Amino acid sequence: MNFQQALAYLHDLCSFGINLGMARIVKLLNILGDPHLKIKTVHVAGTNGKGSTTAIIAAILQASGLKVGVYTSPHLHSYTERIRINGADIPQSDFAREMEKIKEIVPQVLEATGENPTEFEILTALAMNYFSSQEVDIAVIEVGMGGRLDSTNVVVPEVSVLTNISSDHVNYLGPTILDIAREKAGIIKEGIPVVSSIQEQGVEDVIVGKAKDLGAQVYLVKECGFKQISYSPLKQKFNMVTPNNKYEALELSLLGDHQMENAVTAVLAIEVLQSLGWAINPLHVYKGLQTTKWPGRLEYLKLKVPVLFDGAHNPAGARALSQAIPKYFKYDRLVFVLGVLADKDKRDIMNYLGPLGDIFIVTKPPNNRAGEWDDLILLLNEFNKKILVEEDNQRAIDLAFKIAKEKDLICITGSLYLLGESRQYVLNNYPLT
């Protein structure tokens, strides 16, 4: 099996869609020899910030000299991005070899459970088996959706981490934020410490209550302090105080005030690892924050017309983006290239972005969940802004560059799927200055 054949096999599994549950992944991993139990892990769930927090934790661990696996989703450009060791994507040859092993045992999973594993379950099993075979010191594992029934919830981590929880995936996780919180708090395990970002009071109550029931100590970011001291379109500096340490002039390449909170969450998780005997010191924290990279999250490219890529795809993400743009960037006009999936809360997203933009180019996200993608037009009409429509993503980007001037800012956002294809197209066709 080569890489293209591995992808073709994986895409065939897409027909099984989202199918939450643990039986298939447990059986799949059991046949593989339970590789997830042979590696140390950090488990990260949440609605917004879990990818950034995962990246920061991994960067600090790597700065300490450890061999660090990272499993995230979705990807921007290639499936290999989802499975990394010390910042390097899994080689295509290794991806194909691991996929061939899994393909051979899928019939056994079907026979045992009555169902084929989903794409995400296959990738999760592949990641665990790869990390185990490569003998990583520790792996940072990001939840795909929810937590309780997510296939990553097979791990027994050193520490569980919950980033900000808000409304998303309501069709799967429940209609209210407390329903969603209960699902995400499902990663909390007996006796294993938990770190939580700043949450709404009801959400915090769910987390603290679940942890208490399971005898898991909780560390709350709200008990820490952080203050920004400078920022630019390329980085920010801030001070941080935790119950154990004081950090001054930390430098972070990730932009947005919300990234400071993600950084505190990550550092608090690192301090828990320190308390468990992991040899990590403050210098590793400084270096890790400085070297963290997480493409597509308030990512600024200085082109002839500057471009901002951001993965905001729910109201909380849109709120963070709407707060960051006027603070971190200067521009004459803001031109949005915008595409949002059908199952997202489009009205709330537009309530944050609609007042901000001057020109909106509505396009179709490259995903089968795009649905009635152009109904954004009706929502945007309420803001009396100039609205253009171009279904093809690449032509939408070309249109943005055609109408934008040098002192304007183009922002491409609304869906990580749109972001991935658009980012690649821009990098290939519009040179950096």
C-alpha positions as CSV (number, residue, x, y, z in Angstrom):
1,M,0.0,0.0,0.0
2,N,1.4,3.4,-1.0
3,F,0.3,6.8,0.4
4,Q,-2.3,7.5,-2.2
5,Q,-3.8,4.0,-1.7
6,A,-3.9,4.7,2.0
7,L,-5.8,7.9,1.4
8,A,-8.2,6.2,-0.9
9,Y,-8.9,3.6,1.7
10,L,-9.4,6.3,4.4
11,H,-11.8,8.2,2.2
12,D,-13.9,5.1,1.6
13,L,-14.5,5.2,5.4
14,C,-15.9,8.7,5.2
15,S,-19.2,7.1,4.2
16,F,-19.6,5.9,7.8
17,G,-19.6,9.6,9.0
18,I,-19.6,10.6,12.6
19,N,-20.5,7.7,14.8
20,L,-19.7,8.4,18.4
21,G,-19.0,5.4,20.6
22,M,-16.1,3.4,22.1
23,A,-16.6,-0.2,21.1
24,R,-15.0,0.0,17.7
25,I,-11.8,1.9,18.8
26,V,-11.4,-0.3,21.9
27,K,-11.5,-3.4,19.7
28,L,-9.3,-2.0,17.1
29,L,-6.6,-1.0,19.6
30,N,-6.9,-4.3,21.4
31,I,-6.1,-6.2,18.3
32,L,-3.1,-3.9,17.8
33,G,-1.9,-4.8,21.3
34,D,-3.2,-1.7,23.1
35,P,-0.5,0.7,22.0
36,H,-2.2,3.6,23.7
37,L,-1.5,2.0,27.1
38,K,2.3,1.9,26.2
39,I,2.8,5.6,25.9
40,K,2.5,8.5,28.3
41,T,-0.1,11.1,27.2
42,V,-1.7,14.5,27.9
43,H,-5.3,14.6,26.8
44,V,-6.8,17.9,25.7
45,A,-10.5,18.7,25.1
46,G,-12.6,21.8,24.8
47,T,-14.5,23.9,22.2
48,N,-12.1,26.6,21.4
49,G,-8.3,26.7,21.9
50,K,-7.7,23.0,22.3
51,G,-5.5,22.9,19.2
52,S,-3.5,25.9,20.2
53,T,-3.1,24.6,23.8
54,T,-2.0,21.2,22.4
55,A,0.6,22.9,20.3
56,I,1.9,25.0,23.2
57,I,2.1,22.0,25.6
58,A,4.0,20.0,22.9
59,A,6.4,22.8,22.2
60,I,7.3,23.2,25.9
61,L,7.8,19.4,26.2
62,Q,10.0,19.4,23.1
63,A,12.0,22.3,24.5
64,S,12.8,20.2,27.5
65,G,14.4,17.6,25.3
66,L,11.6,15.0,25.1
67,K,10.5,13.1,22.1
68,V,6.9,14.4,21.7
69,G,4.1,13.0,19.7
70,V,1.1,15.2,18.7
71,Y,-2.3,14.1,17.4
72,T,-4.6,16.8,16.3
73,S,-7.6,17.3,13.9
74,P,-8.6,18.4,11.3
75,H,-5.6,19.1,9.1
76,L,-5.1,22.1,6.8
77,H,-3.2,20.6,3.9
78,S,-2.5,16.8,4.5
79,Y,-3.6,14.0,6.7
80,T,0.1,13.6,7.8
81,E,-0.2,16.9,9.7
82,R,-2.4,15.2,12.2
83,I,0.3,12.9,13.5
84,R,3.6,14.5,14.3
85,I,6.7,13.8,16.3
86,N,8.8,16.8,17.4
87,G,7.1,19.0,14.9
88,A,7.7,16.7,11.9
89,D,4.7,15.2,10.1
90,I,4.5,11.4,9.9
91,P,6.3,10.4,6.7
92,Q,3.9,9.3,3.9
93,S,5.6,5.9,3.8
94,D,5.1,5.3,7.5
95,F,1.5,6.5,7.2
96,A,0.9,4.0,4.4
97,R,2.6,1.2,6.3
98,E,0.5,1.8,9.4
99,M,-2.7,2.0,7.4
100,E,-1.9,-1.3,5.8
101,K,-1.7,-2.9,9.3
102,I,-5.0,-1.5,10.2
103,K,-6.8,-2.4,7.0
104,E,-5.9,-6.0,7.7
105,I,-7.7,-6.1,11.0
106,V,-10.8,-3.9,10.2
107,P,-12.8,-7.1,9.3
108,Q,-12.2,-8.4,12.8
109,V,-13.6,-5.1,14.2
110,L,-16.7,-5.4,12.0
111,E,-17.2,-9.0,13.0
112,A,-16.9,-8.2,16.7
113,T,-18.9,-5.0,16.9
114,G,-21.2,-5.2,13.8
115,E,-19.9,-1.9,12.6
116,N,-16.9,-0.6,10.6
117,P,-14.7,1.9,12.3
118,T,-14.9,5.5,11.2
119,E,-12.2,7.5,9.5
120,F,-11.4,9.3,12.8
121,E,-11.2,6.0,14.7
122,I,-8.8,4.6,12.1
123,L,-6.6,7.7,12.3
124,T,-6.6,7.6,16.1
125,A,-5.5,3.9,16.1
126,L,-2.9,4.7,13.5
127,A,-1.5,7.5,15.7
128,M,-1.4,5.5,18.8
129,N,0.3,2.6,17.1
130,Y,2.8,4.9,15.4
131,F,3.7,6.8,18.6
132,S,4.2,3.5,20.4
133,S,6.4,2.0,17.7
134,Q,8.5,5.2,17.6
135,E,8.9,5.1,21.4
136,V,7.9,8.7,22.1
137,D,8.4,9.9,25.6
138,I,5.0,11.5,25.7
139,A,2.2,12.3,23.3
140,V,-0.3,15.2,23.5
141,I,-3.6,14.0,22.2
142,E,-6.4,16.4,21.1
143,V,-10.0,15.3,21.3
144,G,-11.8,15.2,18.0
145,M,-15.4,15.9,19.2
146,G,-16.8,16.1,22.7
147,G,-14.9,13.9,25.0
148,R,-16.8,11.1,26.7
149,L,-17.5,9.1,23.5
150,D,-14.5,10.4,21.5
151,S,-12.2,7.7,20.3
152,T,-9.2,9.5,21.9
153,N,-10.8,8.8,25.3
154,V,-9.1,5.5,25.5
155,V,-5.9,7.1,26.8
156,V,-5.0,7.1,30.5
157,P,-3.2,10.5,30.6
158,E,-0.8,12.1,33.0
159,V,-3.1,15.1,33.1
160,S,-6.4,16.0,31.4
161,V,-6.9,19.5,30.1
162,L,-10.1,21.3,29.3
163,T,-9.9,24.5,27.3
164,N,-12.8,27.0,27.0
165,I,-16.1,25.2,26.5
166,S,-18.9,26.9,24.5
167,S,-21.7,25.9,22.1
168,D,-20.7,23.8,19.1
169,H,-21.7,20.4,17.6
170,V,-25.1,20.6,19.3
171,N,-26.5,17.9,17.1
172,Y,-24.1,15.4,18.7
173,L,-23.2,16.8,22.1
174,G,-26.5,18.2,23.3
175,P,-28.5,21.5,22.9
176,T,-27.2,23.3,26.0
177,I,-23.8,24.4,27.1
178,L,-24.1,22.2,30.2
179,D,-24.9,19.2,28.1
180,I,-21.8,20.0,26.1
181,A,-19.7,20.5,29.3
182,R,-20.8,17.1,30.6
183,E,-19.7,15.4,27.4
184,K,-16.3,17.2,27.4
185,A,-15.8,16.6,31.1
186,G,-16.1,12.9,30.1
187,I,-12.3,12.8,29.6
188,I,-11.8,13.3,33.4
189,K,-10.6,10.0,34.9
190,E,-10.3,8.6,38.4
191,G,-7.4,10.1,40.3
192,I,-5.9,11.9,37.3
193,P,-5.3,15.7,37.7
194,V,-7.4,18.1,35.6
195,V,-6.5,21.6,34.3
196,S,-9.4,23.9,33.3
197,S,-9.3,27.1,31.4
198,I,-11.6,30.0,32.5
199,Q,-15.2,28.8,32.1
200,E,-18.7,30.0,32.6
201,Q,-19.7,29.3,36.2
202,G,-22.1,26.5,35.2
203,V,-19.5,24.8,33.1
204,E,-16.9,25.1,35.8
205,D,-19.4,23.5,38.3
206,V,-19.8,20.5,35.9
207,I,-16.0,20.1,35.6
208,V,-15.3,20.5,39.4
209,G,-18.2,18.2,40.3
210,K,-17.1,15.4,37.9
211,A,-13.5,15.7,39.2
212,K,-14.6,15.6,42.8
213,D,-16.7,12.4,42.1
214,L,-13.6,10.8,40.6
215,G,-11.1,12.0,43.1
216,A,-9.2,14.1,40.5
217,Q,-7.5,17.3,41.7
218,V,-8.5,20.4,39.7
219,Y,-6.2,23.2,38.7
220,L,-8.1,26.4,37.5
221,V,-6.7,29.0,35.2
222,K,-8.9,31.6,36.9
223,E,-6.6,31.3,39.9
224,C,-3.6,32.4,37.8
225,G,-2.8,35.9,36.5
226,F,-1.6,37.2,33.1
227,K,-1.1,40.6,31.6
228,Q,-0.1,41.6,28.2
229,I,2.9,44.0,28.0
230,S,3.3,44.4,24.2
231,Y,2.0,43.2,20.9
232,S,2.4,43.4,17.1
233,P,1.0,41.6,14.1
234,L,3.7,39.0,14.5
235,K,3.9,38.3,18.3
236,Q,2.9,39.3,21.8
237,K,4.6,39.5,25.2
238,F,3.0,39.0,28.6
239,N,3.6,38.3,32.2
240,M,2.1,35.3,33.9
241,V,1.7,34.2,37.5
242,T,0.7,30.7,38.6
243,P,0.4,29.2,42.1
244,N,4.0,27.9,41.7
245,N,5.9,30.4,39.5
246,K,6.2,33.9,38.1
247,Y,7.1,34.4,34.5
248,E,8.0,37.8,33.1
249,A,8.1,38.9,29.4
250,L,7.0,35.6,27.9
251,E,7.0,35.8,24.1
252,L,4.3,34.1,22.1
253,S,4.0,34.0,18.3
254,L,0.3,33.1,18.5
255,L,-1.8,36.3,18.4
256,G,-5.0,37.2,20.2
257,D,-5.8,37.9,23.8
258,H,-7.4,34.4,24.0
259,Q,-4.0,32.8,23.2
260,M,-2.6,34.2,26.5
261,E,-5.3,32.2,28.3
262,N,-4.5,29.1,26.2
263,A,-0.8,29.6,27.1
264,V,-1.6,29.8,30.9
265,T,-3.7,26.6,30.5
266,A,-0.8,24.9,28.8
267,V,1.8,26.1,31.4
268,L,-0.5,25.0,34.2
269,A,-0.6,21.5,32.7
270,I,3.2,21.6,32.4
271,E,3.4,22.5,36.1
272,V,1.3,19.5,36.9
273,L,3.7,17.3,34.9
274,Q,6.5,18.9,36.9
275,S,4.8,17.9,40.1
276,L,4.6,14.3,38.8
277,G,8.4,14.2,38.3
278,W,8.8,15.3,34.7
279,A,12.1,17.3,34.3
280,I,10.7,20.6,32.9
281,N,12.0,24.0,34.0
282,P,10.9,27.6,33.4
283,L,13.5,28.0,30.6
284,H,11.7,25.3,28.7
285,V,8.5,27.2,29.2
286,Y,10.0,30.4,27.7
287,K,11.5,28.5,24.7
288,G,8.4,26.5,24.1
289,L,6.1,29.5,24.0
290,Q,8.5,31.4,21.7
291,T,8.8,28.5,19.2
292,T,5.1,27.4,19.2
293,K,3.6,27.3,15.7
294,W,-0.1,26.7,14.9
295,P,-0.9,27.7,11.3
296,G,-4.2,29.1,10.4
297,R,-5.0,30.7,13.8
298,L,-4.7,34.5,13.5
299,E,-1.9,33.8,11.1
300,Y,-0.7,37.0,9.4
301,L,1.1,37.0,6.0
302,K,2.7,40.1,4.7
303,L,1.8,40.1,1.0
304,K,1.2,42.9,-1.4
305,V,-2.2,43.0,0.3
306,P,-1.8,41.6,3.8
307,V,-3.8,38.4,4.5
308,L,-5.0,37.0,7.8
309,F,-6.0,33.3,8.1
310,D,-8.2,32.3,11.0
311,G,-10.1,29.1,11.8
312,A,-13.1,30.8,13.5
313,H,-16.0,28.4,12.8
314,N,-18.3,29.0,15.8
315,P,-19.5,32.0,17.8
316,A,-16.8,31.9,20.4
317,G,-14.1,31.8,17.7
318,A,-15.8,34.6,15.8
319,R,-15.9,36.7,18.9
320,A,-12.2,36.2,19.5
321,L,-11.5,37.1,15.9
322,S,-13.7,40.2,16.0
323,Q,-11.8,41.4,19.1
324,A,-8.3,40.6,17.8
325,I,-8.6,42.2,14.3
326,P,-9.0,45.8,15.3
327,K,-6.5,45.5,18.1
328,Y,-3.6,43.8,16.4
329,F,-3.9,45.1,12.8
330,K,-4.2,48.4,11.1
331,Y,-6.0,48.7,7.7
332,D,-8.2,50.9,5.6
333,R,-10.8,48.3,4.6
334,L,-11.4,44.8,5.8
335,V,-12.2,42.3,3.1
336,F,-13.6,38.9,4.3
337,V,-13.5,35.7,2.3
338,L,-16.1,33.8,4.2
339,G,-17.5,30.2,4.1
340,V,-19.3,28.5,7.0
341,L,-20.6,24.9,7.2
342,A,-24.3,24.4,7.4
343,D,-24.3,22.9,10.9
344,K,-22.7,25.9,12.5
345,D,-24.5,28.8,14.3
346,K,-24.2,31.2,11.3
347,R,-26.3,34.0,12.8
348,D,-24.2,34.3,15.9
349,I,-21.0,34.1,13.8
350,M,-22.3,36.9,11.6
351,N,-23.3,39.0,14.5
352,Y,-19.6,39.2,15.4
353,L,-18.1,39.5,11.9
354,G,-20.9,41.4,10.1
355,P,-20.2,44.8,11.8
356,L,-16.4,44.4,11.3
357,G,-16.0,43.9,7.6
358,D,-16.3,46.4,4.8
359,I,-16.6,43.8,1.9
360,F,-17.7,40.2,2.2
361,I,-17.0,37.6,-0.4
362,V,-19.2,34.6,0.4
363,T,-17.9,31.2,-0.8
364,K,-18.6,27.5,-0.4
365,P,-16.5,25.6,2.1
366,P,-14.9,22.5,0.4
367,N,-16.8,20.0,2.6
368,N,-19.9,17.8,2.2
369,R,-21.4,19.6,5.2
370,A,-21.4,23.0,3.3
371,G,-25.2,22.7,2.7
372,E,-26.9,26.0,1.8
373,W,-23.6,27.9,2.0
374,D,-25.0,31.0,0.3
375,D,-27.6,31.7,3.0
376,L,-24.9,33.8,4.6
377,I,-26.0,36.5,2.2
378,L,-29.4,37.0,3.9
379,L,-27.7,37.3,7.3
380,L,-25.1,39.8,6.0
381,N,-27.7,41.9,4.3
382,E,-28.7,43.1,7.8
383,F,-25.4,44.9,8.1
384,N,-25.7,46.9,4.8
385,K,-22.2,45.9,3.7
386,K,-21.0,45.2,0.2
387,I,-21.5,41.5,-0.5
388,L,-20.1,39.4,-3.4
389,V,-20.6,35.8,-4.1
390,E,-18.2,33.3,-5.6
391,E,-18.7,29.6,-5.1
392,D,-15.2,28.6,-6.1
393,N,-12.7,29.2,-3.3
394,Q,-9.8,30.1,-5.5
395,R,-11.8,32.5,-7.6
396,A,-13.1,34.0,-4.4
397,I,-9.5,34.6,-3.2
398,D,-8.5,36.1,-6.6
399,L,-11.5,38.4,-6.4
400,A,-10.4,39.6,-2.9
401,F,-6.9,40.4,-4.2
402,K,-8.4,42.1,-7.2
403,I,-10.5,44.5,-5.2
404,A,-8.3,45.0,-2.1
405,K,-5.7,47.7,-2.0
406,E,-2.3,47.7,-0.3
407,K,-3.5,49.2,2.9
408,D,-6.5,46.9,3.2
409,L,-6.6,43.6,5.0
410,I,-8.0,40.3,3.6
411,C,-9.3,37.9,6.2
412,I,-10.1,34.3,5.2
413,T,-12.2,32.5,7.8
414,G,-15.4,30.6,8.7
415,S,-14.2,27.0,8.3
416,L,-11.0,25.1,8.8
417,Y,-11.7,23.2,5.6
418,L,-11.9,26.5,3.7
419,L,-8.8,27.6,5.5
420,G,-6.7,24.6,4.5
421,E,-7.3,24.9,0.7
422,S,-7.2,28.7,0.7
423,R,-4.0,28.9,2.6
424,Q,-2.3,26.5,0.2
425,Y,-3.6,28.5,-2.8
426,V,-2.4,31.8,-1.4
427,L,1.1,30.5,-0.5
428,N,1.4,29.0,-4.0
429,N,0.1,32.0,-6.0
430,Y,0.8,35.2,-4.0
431,P,4.4,35.9,-3.0
432,L,5.5,37.1,0.4
433,T,6.9,40.6,0.4
